[in-house]
Amino acid sequence: MTAPQPIKDFPRVDQWLTFAPDGTVTLASGRVELGQGISTALIQIAADELDVAMTAIRLIQGHTALSPAEGPTVGSLSVTLGGQSVRIAAAAARAVMLDHAAGLLQTAAADLTVREGAILKSGNDTGLTYGQMASQVDLSVAALDHGRPKVAADRRIAGTSAPRVDLLARLGPGHFLHDMVLDGMWHGRVVQPPSLDAMATGLGDVTLPPDAQIVRDGQFIAVVAADEYTALDQSRRLSDTVRWQCSPASGPHPVDALSGPIAMSETLYNTGDSTAGVTQISVSLTKPPLTHGSIGPSCAVACWNGDALTVWAHSQNVFALRASLARVLRHPVDWVTVIFAPGAGCYGHNSSDDVALDAAVMARAVGRPVRALWQRQDEFLHGPLNPAMTTRLTARLGPDGRMLAYRADVISPPHSTRPAGEGEPNLRGQQFLSDPMPMGPGNDAPQPQGGADRNALPGYVIPAVRVVRARPAQVPYRPSAMRGLGAFTNVIALETLMENCAAHAGMDSIAYRLWHLDDPRACRVIEALRDWPIPRDDGDGVGFGIGYARYKNSAGYMACMARVVVDDAVRVTDVWSVADVGETINPDGTLNQIEGGIVQAISWALKEEVRFSGAQNLTTGWADYPILQFSEVPHLHTQLIQHPDAPLLGAGEISAGPAGAAVVNAVRDALGVTPDRLPLTRHALVALLA
Amino acid sequence: MTQMVGFTLNGAAVHVSGPPAMPLIHALRGQLNHLGTRLGCGTGDCGACTVTLDGLPVTSCNLPLSAVAGRQVGTIEAVLAADHPLVAALIRHQAGQCGYCLTGIVMRATALLDAGQDAAAIREALDANLCRCGAHSRIMAAIAEVAT
């Protein structure tokens, strides 16, 4: 296979791995641990190739001064690109070390092996170790010129369900950035301006205690205090007294905006005869704006040392954040360091970058380190939101029911407004500073990744395919990239279309899908679902539905079946899933990611909507935004089809689309009507049946 | 404004000073250097900050300091120090992803386990704790394993 981009961009072994005399190996990765288990997987890969214990490896992740600038931790690409690069670098490090040992021992490198960092000859200890040779070996060599990764049969650690290296630490004190304390550090809370054009005309009558101060920079207002509670308490007082002048939220509701004026429309894909076929079948699906819903609010620590700025952030892309901070602060980028530290799960572009700018501005103003924390209400009201979108699909079928033409119209704002450094920094605070910078509109990546249009291109074999993406003129929120981007909505829409087409053709759901697939791995996950002896009952309100997708048409394959019971609400009782993600580094970790995606997708599909009145966001707390709870989580039955010799495809985002589709099709099965609006609340069911 | 409040934290007598309305979590994290308790929503809706008060689970982000005077507070630090079997079971089941919610879940679950409740009752009670990563099934499997 071709080498992944990161190892081409950072070709030297020592850009990834360094060895210490005590035998520890430092692995530098640009990928970051968001709770998805990437640190365990990367350590497994490196330990396996090097033949050292996992405990011998110290992982540096997302450090702008020490890590290869691999780019963002997104898109289920961390093991596919980052992990494979680590594997190549580690295999090369082992080869270079063994070459050096062979010279010292006056033998052939082929006679040497490694066990836990010790060099063996014909299985016997040679007295040499990686640690001993650490200072003698030059690892500033091209990784692709040395060694080769092990074949699957020789792996001992990668491919096993090694326990998560970080889970126990996450239970206790000190692991999260939220617990970080620097000497002299104070705590900061931003008083969020209510709108982008808000001007503070007065702060009101506020007297702060001695160990607290107000930071004001343009319309950026915050309270910084020695004690965290004081910062919180005083910022709330201040937010009650500060007088804002701003225009009222105007414009349409986020969902209404989708049927309003269009700013831009483009045909992304167009092939074949779109008029073929004799029967036309259409579906539509609209999803409201969603929030990422991190359990921990976004946090950052900033420390200025003269002109040098160091920021600790739970960003998905410390490299872009560094460039964005430098740009907004009008500061040389070389003087900014951003270091990843763990936060709560983000599932995409939440406020974690925004708070980093807030911390830097506050720390600069008060001349001491500051730990900044958003409040939950800020996350709902001012954080980026997974945008509302509508997907309309039309199929044209031949006389035998086969799909001959397909058209997708995806109406959505762009899903990526991430800080892009030299492009759009897009940190919320930037527009409020006395030297402000306007926010940019963001964009969607081109196909085959896509943004709003991700997975709008069907994975089924259809002779004529057209995909059109349209952008509404105005939306009253900042759109975000959340787990799977448009794939969730697009896969559900496509799978409800397949279901309706199968019904028209008088065919079984699974047989109809298989008829339109030519990729054996795609067929295999669906066949595995078909052959699974799943008990099918048909009680009152019971429905079964299936969903299939290959994420981005290039990553993991996934097929799901859901069982629902519909009475005054929808309850999902069981989800059966089959996934093929190629090689799996940690099967249990992969299952955990797949299961998490299923649960999140059910929550999105059944419960979630950021509530607006017109353009005004009314969602301020969890009471306004219920998510799936313990008692509502279904039984999950998940199978992995493993291919140890196949490329790594990534797992984190593959399940939301198929699981959501299975649930919506199960509701369709129970009610006999295809849902066209999420979430499937009681209110939505009543509207659907009306 | 500021008052001195004494209570028992994980079996040891402690005193903190603060406004009576200050939520317990800020005393724990800010004054008593017990950083294991996690601040989530600040409104008692997500359960991340769950501790025990006289053995019963409560959210500490909306529990005023004045309400804990003279009472017994338990935090994750004590559960970890006591090597509660649920902790090992959670690790075995990889029952978490980001883990931010997990401290509060462990506090509620261990309090109910220690009170003899069964897994089904604990599952219902855990509706007071939100998990966004979707690790619920694994968490319940770990709880079921240690429930008597």
Interface residues (C-beta under 8 A of the other chain):
Chain A: L34 G35 Q36 G37 S161 P163 R164 D166 L167 L168 R170 L171 G172 P173 G174 H175 F176 H178 D179 D227 E228 Y229 L232 D233 G293 S294 I295 G296 P297 P342 G343 A344 G345 Y347 L373 Q375 R376 D588 G589 N592 Q593 E595 G596 G597 I598 V599 Q600 S603 G621 W622 A623 I627 L628 Q629 F630 S631 V633 H635 L636
Chain B: G18 P19 M22 P23 H26 R29 G30 H34 L35 G36 R38 L39 G40 C41 G42 T43 D45 C46 A48 I76 E77 L80 V87 L90 I91 R92 Q94 G96 Q97 C98 G99 Y100 C101 L102 T103 V106 R123 E124 L126 D127 N129 L130 C131 R132 C133 G134 A135 H136 S137 R138 I139 M140
